[in-house]
Amino acid sequence: MMSASGSRLRRRLARTAALLPLLAALPVLAVPSASAATSANLLLNGSAETSQCSPGGWEETTVPGWQITSADPVIDCYGMPSGPTTTSPGSPTRGTAYFQGGSRGSSAMTQTVDVTTAASAIDAGSVSATLSGWLGGFGSYDDNAKVTAVYRNASGGSLGTAAIGPVLAADRSSTTGMVQRTATAAVPAGTRSITVTVDFSMTGTQNDGMADDLSLTLNTTITPAVLSIPASTVPGYDHVFMVMMENTNYSASSNTLTGSPGIVGNTTEAPYINNTLIPMGSLLTNYHAGTHSSDPNYEQVAFGNSYGRGNKAPGGNNSNCITSVACNATNDGLGDKLDQAGKTWLQSTYGQTSACQTTSSGNYENDDVPFYYAPKMKTDNAYCQAHWPTWSQFTTDLQSASTTPNFTWFAAGACADFEFCNISDGDTWLKNTLPAIFNSPAWKNDRSLLIVTTDEDGKSLPGGFGPGQTNQVMTVAVGSQNTVKAGYQTSTRYDHYSTARVIRDALGLPAMTNNDKWATPFNEVFGSTPPPPTGITNGTFETANLTGWTAAGSTQAITTAAHSGSYGAQVGSTGASTDSSIVQSFTAPTGSSTLGFWYDVTCDDTIQYDWATATLRDNTTNTTTTVLAKTCTTGTGWHNTTAAVTPGHSYTLTLANHDDNIATDPTYTFYDDVTVS
């Protein structure tokens, strides 16, 4: 007799046999199969170990392998005060460094991985991707990091996403450290690249979102890219001149928290910079300083390092400490590299009355030039005297190319460098000082490069940290012998380490630290400038737009602005505005002698506050003529003005309007019928 349990087993087997035909008819779901092959990590520098990590946390660093797309994510050292240590919760394979969100609000960095060599397997639906990383933050704060992968087709279109994080304070029990997060998903068919973005979100005054040991792998064989030093096409130069101004915003809109009108576009206070210097060279429109206050920014250029110093760095305001031995540079700087290469160099400050002057006096600040941070400058007085001469010695050296150093760093002093006085004081100083370089034998006969930048943003006082504090500053490069593009602008993000890299490459010097070694030089500004078009383009504005002109502020081509024909240019607004202009470079054609244009000003204010003006710069002779002096009139109708031109010379014409931003009395100007004849 069969037991009850045996009977139940027979019934179950019978039911299973009956279901087998139905199961066989069901479709099989496509799930990527596990593969014996797993790729190496496809992310470049996902561990943050290729770096010059910050021991202080309030300074920018170069972030090799990643493109910064927002604010200033940085690489910090484990053990940094208020940061995680090597024994904090986190990756068991961590090294000495990790990614952190920076000090300027929420930030982001990205890189794109090419997966075209795995296209066949991906399109067959057999490939999955694993995104992994250690993410975290500080104590009970919810600052965090999130990593997103976007799968893109050959045209860059999104096919899907995967993400890990964020890890909030509750996820790590309010303990400073990081927690691992991993996500695995099928790679969509058609994927040819994967864009990985790390977003650091900030809730306090410093972005303490953290990430480390980030990885992206595929379950198929694929050759990963190799992290390589960014290429340089910076040409060689005989002389490099570096001018460091101070504490001024890039523009009126780059940092609205400080209240500074900024430099770029501020033709009222900085006419020389905007109308002469910038048109002579290339403007870097997305250039950022490294921290606050001044000296660490100098050091980033001069030493490739800011040593963890800053206004909010541990230990208090230890950022400006040039006479302290404790603040000596711990690696060779530009001066050392120049010595080792057998090249000459000096630094000097306007108003300096004695060589190696280490005591501040009046508008002379002993730390406006940085090389006294080098130990040898403190221990060898003869060396210091030779490399830190008076201002008069610098101007004497310019009289001959043979006595002009290979590298010169000079500063304007605390009034004329924008710090203690007005922007107009600095603009005037540059106007009076730079021609000595442009007219020197070293500039006219040798290959020379001039870089004018600002150490940090702000309004006399340094800018701050946190959201909106961009630390964006003006940087202009000008080259002799037509080696830097004139009138050119680049929006690629650069910083002081980029400038250090350019100076090194221009003079053939090796790297100082991993910051300047891995920095991207502003290659695109170098090269000859194509000759401007002969004659004026679209001087009648009958195209119904501003084609041929570079516009800034409030500008448009409209019918009400026409002197003849159907259209003219309106510069300024019928509402509140500030500085507006249209600019065009051209070559005076053979047989021409006169530039002319018509203008009609509407100005219900006084010339003290509002006006129209126009300038004509001769780029061939480096001279500027005021074609239309400041004018404030209303209801007087159209007027004509002219200026002489020389055939074959290159010119830049600026038609401008200034309004004091008060809507009740707007100022605007019509311009039309611009001709060269």
C-alpha positions as CSV (number, residue, x, y, z in Angstrom):
1,M,0.0,0.0,0.0
2,M,1.5,3.4,-1.1
3,S,1.9,6.0,1.7
4,A,0.0,9.3,1.6
5,S,3.3,11.2,0.9
6,G,4.0,9.0,-2.1
7,S,0.6,9.7,-3.5
8,R,1.0,13.4,-3.2
9,L,4.4,13.2,-5.0
10,R,2.8,11.4,-8.0
11,R,0.1,14.0,-8.3
12,R,2.6,16.8,-8.3
13,L,4.7,15.1,-11.0
14,A,1.6,14.7,-13.2
15,R,0.7,18.4,-12.9
16,T,4.2,19.4,-13.7
17,A,4.2,17.2,-16.8
18,A,1.0,18.8,-18.0
19,L,2.5,22.3,-17.7
20,L,5.7,21.6,-19.7
21,P,4.2,22.2,-23.2
22,L,2.8,25.6,-21.9
23,L,6.2,26.6,-20.5
24,A,7.9,25.7,-23.7
25,A,5.6,28.0,-25.7
26,L,6.5,31.1,-23.6
27,P,8.9,33.6,-25.0
28,V,12.4,33.7,-23.5
29,L,13.3,37.2,-22.0
30,A,16.6,38.7,-23.2
31,V,18.9,39.1,-20.2
32,P,22.6,39.8,-20.8
33,S,24.4,36.6,-19.9
34,A,27.2,36.7,-17.4
35,S,30.5,36.7,-19.2
36,A,33.9,35.4,-18.1
37,A,35.4,38.7,-19.4
38,T,34.9,41.9,-17.4
39,S,36.5,45.1,-18.6
40,A,38.9,47.1,-16.6
41,N,37.6,50.3,-15.1
42,L,36.7,52.6,-18.0
43,L,36.8,55.8,-16.0
44,L,40.0,57.8,-16.1
45,N,41.3,58.7,-12.6
46,G,38.2,57.3,-10.9
47,S,40.3,56.9,-7.8
48,A,41.5,60.6,-7.6
49,E,45.0,59.3,-7.1
50,T,46.4,61.1,-10.2
51,S,46.4,64.5,-8.5
52,Q,48.0,67.1,-6.3
53,C,45.5,66.7,-3.5
54,S,44.7,69.7,-1.3
55,P,45.6,69.4,2.4
56,G,43.3,72.3,3.2
57,G,40.2,71.9,1.2
58,W,39.5,75.6,0.3
59,E,41.5,75.7,-2.9
60,E,41.0,74.6,-6.4
61,T,43.1,71.7,-7.7
62,T,43.6,70.3,-11.2
63,V,41.3,67.2,-11.6
64,P,42.9,65.0,-14.2
65,G,40.7,62.9,-16.5
66,W,37.5,65.0,-15.7
67,Q,36.0,68.1,-17.2
68,I,34.6,70.6,-14.7
69,T,31.2,71.7,-15.8
70,S,30.0,73.6,-12.7
71,A,31.6,75.5,-9.8
72,D,34.9,73.9,-8.5
73,P,35.0,70.2,-7.6
74,V,38.4,69.4,-6.2
75,I,40.7,66.6,-5.0
76,D,41.4,66.6,-1.3
77,C,43.9,64.6,0.8
78,Y,42.6,62.0,3.3
79,G,43.4,63.4,6.7
80,M,42.6,67.0,5.8
81,P,41.0,68.8,8.8
82,S,37.2,68.4,8.8
83,G,37.5,65.6,6.2
84,P,37.7,61.8,6.3
85,T,40.9,59.9,7.2
86,T,42.2,56.7,5.8
87,T,40.5,54.9,8.6
88,S,37.1,56.6,8.2
89,P,34.3,54.4,6.7
90,G,35.1,54.1,3.0
91,S,36.7,52.1,0.3
92,P,39.1,49.4,1.5
93,T,41.3,50.1,-1.6
94,R,41.4,53.9,-1.1
95,G,44.7,55.7,-1.7
96,T,45.6,59.2,-0.4
97,A,43.0,61.3,-2.1
98,Y,39.3,61.6,-2.8
99,F,36.9,63.9,-4.8
100,Q,35.1,66.7,-2.9
101,G,32.5,69.2,-4.0
102,G,34.5,72.4,-3.5
103,S,33.6,75.7,-1.9
104,R,31.4,77.5,-4.5
105,G,28.1,75.8,-4.2
106,S,26.8,72.7,-6.0
107,S,29.3,71.5,-8.5
108,A,29.8,68.9,-11.2
109,M,32.4,67.1,-13.3
110,T,32.1,64.7,-16.2
111,Q,33.9,62.5,-18.6
112,T,32.8,60.5,-21.7
113,V,33.8,56.9,-22.3
114,D,34.0,55.6,-25.9
115,V,32.6,52.1,-26.2
116,T,32.5,51.8,-30.0
117,T,34.9,48.8,-29.9
118,A,32.1,46.8,-28.1
119,A,29.4,47.9,-30.6
120,S,28.6,44.4,-31.9
121,A,28.2,42.9,-28.5
122,I,26.1,45.9,-27.3
123,D,23.8,45.8,-30.3
124,A,23.3,42.0,-29.7
125,G,21.9,42.8,-26.3
126,S,24.5,40.8,-24.4
127,V,26.3,43.6,-22.5
128,S,25.6,45.1,-19.1
129,A,27.4,47.9,-17.3
130,T,28.2,48.2,-13.7
131,L,28.5,51.7,-12.2
132,S,30.1,51.7,-8.8
133,G,31.6,54.2,-6.3
134,W,32.0,55.2,-2.7
135,L,29.9,58.2,-1.9
136,G,29.4,60.2,1.3
137,G,29.8,63.4,3.2
138,F,30.6,65.1,6.5
139,G,28.9,64.4,9.8
140,S,25.3,65.3,10.0
141,Y,25.3,67.5,6.9
142,D,23.4,66.2,3.8
143,D,26.0,67.5,1.3
144,N,26.3,64.6,-1.1
145,A,27.5,63.1,-4.4
146,K,25.4,61.4,-7.1
147,V,26.9,59.6,-10.1
148,T,24.9,59.4,-13.4
149,A,25.7,57.4,-16.5
150,V,24.0,58.5,-19.8
151,Y,24.1,56.0,-22.6
152,R,24.5,57.8,-25.9
153,N,24.1,56.8,-29.6
154,A,26.6,57.8,-32.3
155,S,24.9,61.2,-32.6
156,G,25.1,61.9,-28.9
157,G,21.4,61.3,-28.2
158,S,20.4,59.7,-24.9
159,L,19.3,56.1,-24.9
160,G,18.9,55.7,-21.2
161,T,20.5,56.4,-17.8
162,A,21.8,54.6,-14.7
163,A,22.7,56.2,-11.4
164,I,24.1,55.6,-7.9
165,G,23.6,57.8,-4.9
166,P,23.1,60.2,-3.3
167,V,24.3,59.0,0.2
168,L,22.8,61.3,2.8
169,A,23.7,61.7,6.4
170,A,21.2,59.1,7.6
171,D,22.6,56.5,5.2
172,R,26.0,56.8,6.9
173,S,24.6,57.3,10.5
174,S,25.8,60.9,10.4
175,T,29.4,59.7,10.4
176,T,32.0,61.4,8.2
177,G,32.9,58.9,5.5
178,M,31.6,57.0,2.5
179,V,29.3,54.1,1.6
180,Q,29.5,52.0,-1.5
181,R,26.8,52.1,-4.1
182,T,26.5,49.9,-7.2
183,A,24.1,49.6,-10.1
184,T,24.2,47.1,-12.9
185,A,22.0,47.4,-16.0
186,A,21.8,46.3,-19.6
187,V,23.5,48.7,-22.0
188,P,20.9,49.8,-24.6
189,A,21.5,48.7,-28.2
190,G,23.0,51.5,-30.3
191,T,25.2,52.8,-27.4
192,R,28.5,54.2,-28.7
193,S,29.5,56.3,-25.7
194,I,28.7,56.6,-22.0
195,T,28.8,60.0,-20.3
196,V,29.5,59.8,-16.6
197,T,28.7,62.9,-14.4
198,V,29.4,63.4,-10.7
199,D,27.1,66.0,-9.2
200,F,28.0,67.3,-5.8
201,S,25.1,68.9,-3.9
202,M,25.7,71.5,-1.2
203,T,23.5,72.4,1.8
204,G,25.9,74.5,3.9
205,T,28.8,76.9,3.2
206,Q,31.3,74.3,1.8
207,N,30.3,71.5,-0.4
208,D,31.3,68.4,1.6
209,G,29.9,65.9,-0.9
210,M,32.5,63.2,-1.4
211,A,33.3,60.4,-3.8
212,D,36.1,57.9,-4.3
213,D,37.0,54.8,-6.2
214,L,34.5,55.5,-9.0
215,S,34.3,52.8,-11.7
216,L,32.4,51.9,-14.8
217,T,32.9,48.3,-16.2
218,L,31.3,46.3,-18.9
219,N,30.8,42.5,-18.9
220,T,32.7,42.3,-22.2
221,T,36.3,42.9,-23.3
222,I,37.0,46.5,-24.2
223,T,40.2,48.4,-24.3
224,P,40.1,51.3,-21.8
225,A,41.4,54.7,-22.7
226,V,44.7,55.8,-21.2
227,L,44.9,58.9,-19.0
228,S,47.4,61.2,-20.7
229,I,48.7,64.7,-20.0
230,P,46.6,67.3,-22.0
231,A,48.4,68.1,-25.3
232,S,50.1,71.5,-25.6
233,T,50.5,73.5,-28.8
234,V,51.9,76.6,-27.0
235,P,54.8,77.9,-29.2
236,G,58.2,78.7,-27.8
237,Y,58.9,82.3,-26.6
238,D,62.0,84.3,-25.9
239,H,60.2,86.4,-23.2
240,V,57.1,86.0,-21.1
241,F,55.6,88.9,-19.1
242,M,53.1,88.2,-16.3
243,V,50.9,91.0,-14.8
244,M,48.8,90.1,-11.8
245,M,46.0,92.5,-10.9
246,E,43.8,92.1,-7.8
247,N,40.4,91.5,-6.3
248,T,38.1,92.4,-9.2
249,N,35.2,90.5,-10.8
250,Y,35.3,89.5,-14.4
251,S,32.2,91.4,-15.2
252,A,29.1,93.0,-13.6
253,S,27.2,89.7,-13.8
254,S,30.0,87.2,-13.0
255,N,29.5,87.6,-9.2
256,T,26.5,89.7,-8.2
257,L,27.2,89.2,-4.4
258,T,30.2,91.6,-4.2
259,G,28.6,94.6,-6.0
260,S,31.5,95.1,-8.2
261,P,30.9,96.4,-11.8
262,G,33.7,94.1,-13.0
263,I,36.2,94.8,-15.8
264,V,35.0,93.1,-19.0
265,G,32.3,95.3,-20.6
266,N,32.9,98.1,-18.2
267,T,34.1,100.7,-20.7
268,T,33.4,103.5,-18.3
269,E,36.0,102.6,-15.8
270,A,38.2,100.4,-17.9
271,P,38.3,101.9,-21.5
272,Y,41.9,100.9,-22.1
273,I,41.4,97.3,-21.2
274,N,38.1,96.9,-23.1
275,N,38.9,99.1,-26.2
276,T,42.6,98.5,-26.6
277,L,44.1,95.6,-24.6
278,I,41.4,93.0,-25.2
279,P,41.1,93.7,-29.0
280,M,44.9,93.2,-29.2
281,G,44.8,89.7,-27.9
282,S,42.7,86.8,-26.8
283,L,40.2,87.0,-23.9
284,L,39.5,83.9,-21.7
285,T,35.8,84.3,-20.9
286,N,35.6,81.3,-18.5
287,Y,38.7,81.7,-16.4
288,H,38.6,81.1,-12.7
289,A,41.0,81.9,-9.8
290,G,41.8,79.3,-7.2
291,T,40.8,80.5,-3.7
292,H,40.9,83.6,-1.4
293,S,43.0,85.6,-0.5
294,S,45.7,86.8,-2.9
295,D,48.9,84.9,-2.2
296,P,47.7,81.3,-2.8
297,N,46.5,82.4,-6.2
298,Y,49.9,83.8,-7.0
299,E,51.5,80.6,-5.8
300,Q,49.3,78.5,-8.1
301,V,51.0,80.2,-11.0
302,A,54.5,80.6,-9.5
303,F,54.8,77.2,-7.8
304,G,51.9,75.0,-9.2
305,N,50.6,74.7,-5.6
306,S,48.7,76.7,-3.0
307,Y,49.7,74.4,-0.1
308,G,46.2,74.2,1.5
309,R,46.2,77.9,2.3
310,G,43.1,80.1,2.1
311,N,40.9,82.5,4.2
312,K,39.0,79.5,5.6
313,A,41.8,77.0,5.6
314,P,42.6,75.2,8.9
315,G,44.7,77.5,11.1
316,G,42.9,80.6,10.3
317,N,43.8,83.3,7.7
318,N,47.2,81.9,6.8
319,S,46.9,82.7,3.2
320,N,49.2,85.7,3.0
321,C,52.3,84.8,4.9
322,I,55.2,85.5,2.5
323,T,57.8,86.5,5.1
324,S,57.2,83.4,7.3
325,V,59.7,80.6,6.9
326,A,56.9,78.3,7.9
327,C,55.1,79.2,4.7
328,N,58.0,78.5,2.4
329,A,57.3,76.6,-0.8
330,T,58.0,72.9,-0.5
331,N,58.6,72.3,-4.2
332,D,60.6,74.0,-6.9
333,G,58.7,76.9,-8.6
334,L,59.1,78.8,-11.8
335,G,62.1,80.6,-10.6
336,D,63.9,77.4,-9.7
337,K,63.0,75.8,-13.0
338,L,64.3,78.9,-14.9
339,D,67.5,78.8,-13.0
340,Q,68.0,75.1,-13.8
341,A,67.3,75.8,-17.5
342,G,69.9,78.7,-17.5
343,K,67.2,81.3,-18.2
344,T,66.8,84.7,-16.6
345,W,63.9,86.0,-14.5
346,L,62.9,88.8,-12.2
347,Q,59.9,90.1,-10.3
348,S,59.1,93.8,-9.4
349,T,56.3,96.0,-8.1
350,Y,55.5,99.5,-9.1
351,G,56.5,101.8,-6.2
352,Q,59.2,99.4,-5.0
353,T,62.1,101.6,-3.8
354,S,64.8,99.0,-2.9
355,A,65.8,95.6,-4.1
356,C,64.4,92.6,-2.2
357,Q,62.1,95.0,-0.3
358,T,60.4,92.8,2.3
359,T,58.7,95.6,4.2
360,S,55.4,97.0,3.0
361,S,55.0,100.8,2.8
362,G,52.2,103.0,1.5
363,N,50.8,101.3,-1.6
364,Y,53.7,99.0,-1.9
365,E,52.8,95.5,-0.6
366,N,55.7,93.0,-0.1
367,D,53.6,90.1,-1.2
368,D,52.3,91.5,-4.5
369,V,54.9,89.4,-6.2
370,P,55.3,85.7,-5.1
371,F,58.8,84.5,-5.3
372,Y,59.9,85.3,-1.8
373,Y,58.0,82.2,-0.9
374,A,61.0,80.3,-2.5
375,P,63.4,79.4,0.3
376,K,66.5,80.6,-1.6
377,M,65.1,84.1,-1.8
378,K,65.1,84.2,2.1
379,T,68.5,82.6,2.6
380,D,70.6,84.2,-0.2
381,N,70.3,88.0,-0.1
382,A,72.4,88.5,-3.3
383,Y,70.1,86.1,-5.1
384,C,67.1,88.0,-3.8
385,Q,68.6,91.3,-4.8
386,A,69.2,90.1,-8.3
387,H,65.8,88.6,-8.9
388,W,63.7,91.2,-7.0
389,P,65.0,94.6,-8.3
390,T,63.4,98.0,-8.1
391,W,60.9,99.1,-10.7
392,S,63.4,101.4,-12.3
393,Q,65.7,98.5,-12.9
394,F,62.9,96.6,-14.7
395,T,62.2,99.5,-17.0
396,T,65.9,99.9,-17.7
397,D,66.2,96.2,-18.6
398,L,63.5,96.7,-21.2
399,Q,65.8,99.0,-23.3
400,S,67.5,96.0,-24.8
401,A,66.3,92.6,-25.8
402,S,69.5,91.1,-24.4
403,T,68.8,92.5,-20.9
404,T,65.1,91.8,-20.9
405,P,64.6,88.6,-18.8
406,N,63.1,85.5,-20.2
407,F,60.4,85.7,-17.6
408,T,59.1,88.8,-15.7
409,W,56.4,89.0,-13.1
410,F,55.4,92.5,-12.3
411,A,52.6,94.1,-10.2
412,A,51.0,97.6,-10.1
413,G,51.0,98.2,-6.4
414,A,48.0,98.1,-4.0
415,C,46.3,101.2,-5.5
416,A,46.8,100.7,-9.3
417,D,46.1,96.9,-9.1
418,F,42.4,97.6,-8.4
419,E,42.7,96.6,-4.7
420,F,42.7,99.8,-2.7
421,C,41.6,102.3,-5.4
422,N,39.2,102.3,-8.4
423,I,39.1,100.1,-11.5
424,S,39.9,103.3,-13.4
425,D,43.2,103.6,-11.5
426,G,44.3,100.2,-12.6
427,D,43.1,100.8,-16.2
428,T,45.1,104.0,-16.4
429,W,48.2,102.2,-14.9
430,L,48.0,99.5,-17.6
431,K,47.5,102.2,-20.3
432,N,50.6,104.0,-19.1
433,T,52.8,100.9,-18.4
434,L,52.1,98.3,-21.1
435,P,53.3,100.4,-24.1
436,A,56.8,100.3,-22.6
437,I,56.7,96.5,-23.3
438,F,55.0,96.8,-26.7
439,N,57.6,99.3,-27.8
440,S,60.6,97.4,-26.4
441,P,63.1,95.6,-28.6
442,A,62.1,92.4,-26.9
443,W,58.6,92.8,-28.1
444,K,59.3,94.2,-31.6
445,N,62.2,91.9,-32.5
446,D,61.8,88.7,-30.4
447,R,58.9,86.4,-29.7
448,S,57.2,87.7,-26.6
449,L,54.0,86.8,-24.7
450,L,52.1,89.0,-22.2
451,I,49.5,87.6,-19.8
452,V,47.3,90.0,-17.8
453,T,45.1,88.4,-15.2
454,T,43.5,89.0,-11.8
455,D,44.4,87.0,-8.7
456,E,40.8,86.6,-7.4
457,D,37.3,88.2,-7.8
458,G,35.8,90.7,-5.4
459,K,35.4,94.4,-5.0
460,S,38.6,95.7,-3.4
461,L,38.2,93.1,-0.7
462,P,38.4,89.5,-1.9
463,G,35.2,87.7,-2.9
464,G,33.8,85.0,-0.7
465,F,32.9,81.3,-0.8
466,G,29.6,79.6,-1.4
467,P,26.8,79.8,-4.1
468,G,27.2,82.7,-6.5
469,Q,30.9,83.3,-5.6
470,T,32.3,82.2,-8.9
471,N,35.8,83.6,-8.6
472,Q,35.7,84.3,-12.3
473,V,38.4,86.8,-13.3
474,M,39.6,88.5,-16.4
475,T,42.6,87.0,-18.3
476,V,44.0,88.3,-21.6
477,A,46.9,86.9,-23.6
478,V,48.7,89.1,-26.1
479,G,51.6,87.9,-28.3
480,S,54.2,89.7,-30.5
481,Q,54.9,88.6,-34.0
482,N,51.3,87.8,-34.6
483,T,51.6,84.7,-32.3
484,V,48.3,85.2,-30.4
485,K,45.0,85.7,-32.1
486,A,43.8,89.3,-31.8
487,G,40.1,89.9,-31.0
488,Y,39.6,86.3,-30.1
489,Q,37.6,84.8,-27.3
490,T,37.4,81.3,-25.8
491,S,34.8,80.0,-23.4
492,T,36.7,76.9,-22.4
493,R,37.2,76.7,-18.6
494,Y,40.7,77.6,-17.5
495,D,42.4,78.6,-14.2
496,H,45.7,79.7,-12.7
497,Y,47.2,76.3,-13.2
498,S,46.5,76.6,-16.9
499,T,48.5,79.8,-16.9
500,A,51.3,78.1,-15.1
501,R,51.3,75.4,-17.8
502,V,51.3,78.0,-20.6
503,I,54.3,79.8,-19.1
504,R,56.2,76.6,-18.6
505,D,55.5,75.4,-22.1
506,A,56.3,78.8,-23.6
507,L,59.8,78.7,-22.0
508,G,60.4,75.0,-22.3
509,L,60.3,74.2,-18.5
510,P,59.3,71.0,-16.8
511,A,56.4,70.6,-14.4
512,M,56.4,71.9,-10.9
513,T,53.6,69.7,-9.5
514,N,50.8,67.5,-10.7
515,N,48.6,70.6,-10.8
516,D,50.4,72.4,-13.6
517,K,51.5,69.0,-15.1
518,W,47.9,67.9,-15.7
519,A,46.5,71.4,-16.4
520,T,45.0,72.1,-19.8
521,P,46.9,75.0,-21.6
522,F,44.8,77.5,-23.5
523,N,46.1,76.3,-26.8
524,E,43.4,77.8,-29.0
525,V,44.6,81.4,-28.4
526,F,47.9,80.8,-30.2
527,G,48.2,81.2,-33.9
528,S,48.2,84.0,-36.4
529,T,45.1,86.2,-36.7
530,P,43.3,86.0,-40.0
531,P,43.3,89.4,-41.6
532,P,40.0,91.3,-41.0
533,P,37.7,91.8,-44.0
534,T,38.5,94.8,-46.2
535,G,36.0,97.6,-45.5
536,I,33.0,97.6,-43.2
537,T,30.6,94.6,-43.2
538,N,26.9,95.3,-42.9
539,G,27.5,99.0,-42.1
540,T,23.9,99.8,-43.2
541,F,22.3,97.0,-41.2
542,E,20.0,96.2,-44.0
543,T,20.5,92.5,-43.2
544,A,18.0,93.3,-40.4
545,N,20.5,92.0,-37.9
546,L,24.0,92.7,-36.5
547,T,25.9,90.3,-38.8
548,G,29.6,91.4,-39.0
549,W,29.5,93.1,-35.6
550,T,30.3,91.8,-32.1
551,A,27.6,93.0,-29.8
552,A,27.5,93.4,-26.0
553,G,24.8,94.6,-23.7
554,S,21.5,95.7,-25.2
555,T,21.7,96.0,-29.0
556,Q,19.5,95.3,-32.0
557,A,18.9,96.1,-35.6
558,I,15.5,97.8,-36.0
559,T,13.6,100.0,-38.4
560,T,13.2,102.9,-36.0
561,A,17.0,103.2,-35.9
562,A,17.4,103.8,-39.7
563,H,19.0,106.9,-41.0
564,S,18.5,105.6,-44.6
565,G,17.1,102.4,-45.9
566,S,15.0,100.2,-43.7
567,Y,17.3,99.4,-40.7
568,G,19.8,100.9,-38.3
569,A,21.5,99.7,-35.1
570,Q,20.1,100.6,-31.7
571,V,22.8,100.5,-29.0
572,G,21.3,100.8,-25.5
573,S,17.7,100.2,-24.4
574,T,14.5,102.2,-24.1
575,G,14.4,100.8,-20.6
576,A,17.2,100.5,-18.0
577,S,20.6,99.3,-19.2
578,T,24.3,99.7,-18.5
579,D,27.1,99.5,-21.1
580,S,26.3,98.4,-24.6
581,S,28.3,98.4,-27.8
582,I,28.8,97.0,-31.3
583,V,32.4,96.4,-32.4
584,Q,33.9,95.5,-35.8
585,S,37.5,95.0,-37.0
586,F,38.3,95.8,-40.6
587,T,41.2,96.7,-43.0
588,A,41.0,100.1,-44.7
589,P,40.9,99.3,-48.5
590,T,43.3,100.7,-51.0
591,G,42.4,104.3,-51.9
592,S,40.3,104.9,-48.8
593,S,41.0,107.8,-46.4
594,T,37.9,108.3,-44.3
595,L,35.7,106.4,-41.9
596,G,32.2,107.9,-41.3
597,F,28.9,107.1,-39.7
598,W,25.7,108.7,-38.6
599,Y,24.3,108.8,-35.0
600,D,21.2,110.0,-33.2
601,V,21.4,110.1,-29.4
602,T,18.5,110.0,-27.0
603,C,19.8,111.0,-23.5
604,D,17.4,112.6,-21.0
605,D,20.1,112.7,-18.3
606,T,23.4,114.6,-18.1
607,I,26.8,113.7,-19.5
608,Q,28.0,113.0,-16.0
609,Y,25.8,109.8,-16.0
610,D,24.8,108.8,-19.5
611,W,26.4,109.2,-23.0
612,A,27.1,107.9,-26.4
613,T,30.8,107.5,-27.6
614,A,32.8,105.9,-30.3
615,T,36.5,105.0,-30.7
616,L,38.6,103.8,-33.6
617,R,41.7,101.8,-32.8
618,D,44.5,101.5,-35.3
619,N,45.8,97.9,-34.7
620,T,48.7,98.5,-36.9
621,T,50.1,101.4,-34.9
622,N,48.5,100.5,-31.5
623,T,46.8,104.0,-31.3
624,T,43.2,104.8,-30.5
625,T,41.2,107.8,-31.7
626,T,38.0,109.1,-30.1
627,V,35.7,109.5,-33.1
628,L,32.7,110.6,-31.0
629,A,33.4,112.2,-27.7
630,K,30.9,111.6,-24.9
631,T,27.6,113.0,-26.0
632,C,24.3,113.4,-24.2
633,T,21.6,115.2,-26.2
634,T,17.9,114.6,-27.0
635,G,15.9,115.6,-30.0
636,T,18.7,117.0,-32.1
637,G,18.3,114.4,-34.8
638,W,21.0,112.7,-36.9
639,H,24.6,113.8,-37.0
640,N,27.6,112.7,-39.1
641,T,31.2,112.2,-37.8
642,T,34.3,111.1,-39.6
643,A,37.9,110.0,-38.9
644,A,41.0,109.5,-41.1
645,V,42.2,106.0,-42.0
646,T,45.3,104.7,-43.7
647,P,44.9,102.2,-46.5
648,G,46.1,98.7,-45.5
649,H,45.9,99.4,-41.7
650,S,43.8,97.2,-39.5
651,Y,41.2,99.0,-37.4
652,T,38.7,98.2,-34.7
653,L,35.6,100.4,-34.5
654,T,33.6,100.6,-31.3
655,L,30.1,102.2,-31.3
656,A,29.0,102.5,-27.6
657,N,26.3,103.7,-25.3
658,H,26.4,104.1,-21.5
659,D,23.2,104.3,-19.4
660,D,23.2,104.5,-15.5
661,N,20.6,101.7,-15.3
662,I,17.7,104.0,-14.3
663,A,14.6,103.2,-16.2
664,T,13.0,106.6,-15.8
665,D,15.6,108.3,-18.0
666,P,16.9,105.7,-20.4
667,T,19.8,106.6,-22.8
668,Y,20.2,104.8,-26.2
669,T,21.8,105.7,-29.5
670,F,21.0,104.9,-33.1
671,Y,23.9,104.2,-35.4
672,D,23.7,103.8,-39.2
673,D,25.5,104.1,-42.6
674,V,28.9,103.2,-41.4
675,T,31.3,103.5,-44.3
676,V,35.0,103.6,-45.3
677,S,35.7,105.5,-48.4
